[in-house]
């Protein structure tokens, strides 16, 4: 027998501890230069940021329409609208809240805890009927993903919540406990393009008969058992890590979309855009999911054919390679733009 101590077995690389994808408290607005070019914000205009998040886009827009322009911003996550969000470190004065940064600009702004599907109601509360430009960045913020208590990421164990608005609605864990096998399979297949949707749904139904699935780690381990990955090593194939994480990524994404009714809310926003944009007004929508992008593309195309829009972007605008390297989460972002007839 060897005198050497047995070596510790290395954890698979996809299970190793991961660093935050962004510095705590830092958020990089995606496609910022492209959004500003599309909206062309000018002093005195009225603009809407449908997804305030941590204020990255809003701050840049407000700076350009100040001092007498108006920025109306909405967010479904109430934490994003608080004077000091949860991620703010009071001991670090450099970490200002998004609200404080907007106040420093000195322009006019209004923040609303609301789903952008209710945009017409929000504008009515502000006494506004039509606006010059609208931005909707459909992605989650880095801090939401990195906060293990929200349940958005399978890389960090936490409760399976996934609600953007934690004051209402069923959690992801609640959906896993109550949806039928066929409803679960449809969710993973239709919203996540998951090829092993049925096998994963079967595994969830079996597991919940013994114990509810309540944490991100539990769901991830179940997916890995139910949907083993056969690696494709041909040239040009996705990386091994990406392939191994594929089923888990797709299931978590589809469950988040269902929990927050994201596609239905987007459809409602796309329906009301032409009614709240001024002649010559511009709408810019950033999506991160193929289903979202298809809805935006179809709505803008149909609006162009119907004579509602004067012009729409021929192709989705993607982040430059420099931005993708600096902010990996921007890689899947697609921006589409539509301009109302003047």
N, C-alpha and C positions, 0 to 999 in steps of 0.2 A: 504494500500500500504506500502511495506517495506521501512524503512528509509535507508537501505543499498544501496549503489550505485551498479548498475548492473555490474556484472563481465564481463570483456572483453572476447569475444569468442576467444579461442586459435586457432591459425592457424594449419591446419593439419601438422603433423610432416614432411611430405615430401615437404611442402612448406616453412618450416622455413629456416632462413638464415643458410648457411653452411660455415664452415671454409674451408680455402684452404686445399687441401689434401696434399700439401707439403709446406714447408717454401718457401716464395718468393725467387726466385733465386737459389733454391736447386733442383737438379735432381739426382735421384738414378738410375743408369743403371741396367736394369733387367737381372737376371740370369748371373751376371758377372763372378762368379767363374766357372760356367758351360761352358760359352763361352770360357774362357781362357783355360779350360781343353780340349775343343774340338779343338780349333785352335792351341794350344801349340806354341804360338809365340816365336821366337828366334831371336837373333841379326842377322842383315843382310837380313832378309826376306822382301818381298814386300807384304803388306796386303791392303785390301780394306774395308772401313766402308761405306756401301751404304746409311746409314741413320745417318749422323753425329749428328743431334740433338744438345744437349748441351755438347757433347764431352766426356761423361762418359766412354763409351767403347773405344773410340779412344785414350784417354789419357793412359789407361792401356795397350792398344796394342802398342802404340808408345814407352812407357817406356821399353817394353820388346824387341823391335826390334832395338832400338837405340844402337849405334850412327850412324850406316851406313845402317840401313834398311830404307824402304820407306813406308809411310802410305798415301794412296790416299783416300780421303773422299768426299762424295757427299751429298747434301741435297737439297730438293725441296724448302724449306723455306729459302729465302735469309737472313731473320733476324738472323738465326742460324749461319751464316757465317760472320756476321759483327764483327769488332773488339770489339765493345761494344753493345751487344744485348739490346733490349728494356727493358728487366727485370733487367739489371745491374744497381745498384745504385751507381753513381759516388762518393757519399759521404761515401761509405763503401768500403774501399780498400781491404777488405777480399773477396769481391765478384768479382773475376777476370772473364774476359771473357774466353770462352773455347779456343779461339785462343791463348790468353796469357798463358794459362796453357800448351798448346802444345809447344809453343815457349820456355817455361822454361825447358822442357825436353831436348831440344837441338838436337832432331832427325830430320830427313827429313820428311816433310809432305806437301801435296798439297790438298787444299780445293776447291771444284767446286760446283757452283750453278747449279745443274742438277738433273734430274730425274734418278733414278738408271736403268731405262729401257734403257737409253743411255750409259750404262757402257762402251761398247767397244769404243765409241767415246772419252769418258773421258780418258781412258787408252792410246789411241792413242795420245792424246794431251800431255801426260806425257812420251811418248816414251816407253810405257810398252806393251808387248804383252800377257804375262801370269804372274799370281801372285800365291803366296803360300797359301793364305787364303782369304776368303770373308765372311763378316758379314752383315746381313740385319736384323735390328730390326724394324719391321713394325709398332710398336706402336707409338702413339703421345707422345710428352714430356709433363710432368706435367705443364710446363709453358704455352704451347700452349692451353691446356685445361682450365687452370685458367685465361687466358687472355680473358676477356669478349668481346673485340673488334674482336676476331677471329670467334666467333659464333659456336665453337665446343661443348660447354656445355649448356645444358638446365637449369642448376642450377644457371646460371648468365645471366641476360638479356643483350643482345647485338645484333648487326646486324647479319643477317643470311648470313655470308660470307662462311666459311668452306673451303676456298681454302688454300692448303698448300703453293702454290705459288701465292701470291696476285698480281703478275704482269700480269697474263694471265688467260683465261678461264672464264666460267660463274660461278657466285656465287650460293650458295644453294637457295637463294631467287629467282634468275633468273630461276633456274630449276623448282621451285615450280610454277612459273608464266607461264611457257611455255610447260611443259610436258603434254601430254594427261592424261586423267583419267586412262587409261589402263597402260600407261608407269609408272605412279606414283605407281599404285598398284603392278606392277611387281617389281619395285625397292624395296618397303617395304617387299614384300613377298620373293623375291629371294635373296636379299642382307641382309635382316634383320630377316628373318624367322618370320615375324609378321602375326599372324593368322587373325587379323582384318584389313588387308591391304586395302581391297576394301572399307570398311567403312571410313577409314581415307582418302583415295584418293577422295572419293565422297565429304567429308567435305571440303577438300582443294579446289576442283573445285568450290563448292558453295561459299566458302569464298572469293576467288579471284575475283569473279564476282562483289563483292561489294567493296573490298579493297585488295590490294596486301599484302601477308604475308611476312613481311620484318624483323621481330625480333624473337629471340629465344623464348621469353615469349609468343608471339602470337601463334607460332607453338605449343608450349607445351600445352597451354590452349585449343587449337583446338583438339589436340590428346586426351586430358583427357575427353573432351566432346564426341568426336566421338567414343572412344574405352574404355568404362567403364570396370573396372576389377572386376570380380567375385572372391573374395578371396578364396583360398584353405587353409583350416585350419587343414588339416590332418597332422599327425606326419611326419616329414621329408620334408614337403613342404617348398619352399623358404619363407623368411621373408615377413611380410606384406609390408614393405617398398619396397623390391625388386619387389614384384608382382605389386604394385601400379605404380611403375616407369617403369615397363617392356615395355609397348607399346611405351612410349616416348623414352626410351633408344634405342630400336630397330629401330625406325624411324630415329632418329638422326644419328645413326651409319650407316644405309643404305644410307642416304642422303649424308653423308660425303664420303663414299666409291664411290658413283656415281659421286659426284662433282670432285673428284680427279682421277677418273679412276683407282682406286687402284688395282683391280683384273687384269685388262689388263696389267698394268705396271709390276705387279708381274709375270704374265705369261711370259712376255718378258725377265725378269731377269732370270727366271728359264731355259728358252731356251738357253741363252748365257753362263750360268755358266760353262758348260763343255768345252766351247771353250776358256775361259780365265783362267782356273785353270791349274796349272802345274801338271804333273804326281805326285800323292801323295798329291796334294793340297786338302784343306778342305773348304767346304761351310757350314755356320751355319746360319739358318734363324729362327727368333723369330716372331711368329704370335700371334694375340690376337683375331682373329675372325675365326669361324669355316670354313667359305668359304676359307679364306687364308690358313688355316692349311690343308684343303683337297687338295688344289692345290700343296702345298709343298710336302705333303705325296705322292701324285700320281706321281709327277715329279721325286722324289728321287727313288721311287719304280720302275718306268719304266726305269730309268737310270741304276739301279742295274741289272734288268733283261736283259737289252741290253748290259751289260758288260762295260758301261761307268764308273760307279762307282764301287769301290772295296767293299765298305761297306756303309750302311746307318743305322741310329738309328732305332732300332726295334720299339720303342715306343717314343712318344713325351716326352721330358724331362721337368718336371714341377718345379716351384720354391719350395724350402723347406718351411715348415710351418713357420719357423723363418722369412724368407724373406717376406712371405705373410702378416705376422703380422706387420712387419716394413714398408712395402710398399704395401698397399692394392691394388694398381693398377696393381701389378704383378700377381694377383690371376689367371687371365685368360691366362697368357703367356704360350706358348708352343714352345720349342726349338727342331728343327730337324737338323740333321747333315748328310752330305754326304762326302765321301772321294773318290777322283779320284784314278784310278788304278795307281800303282807306275811304 
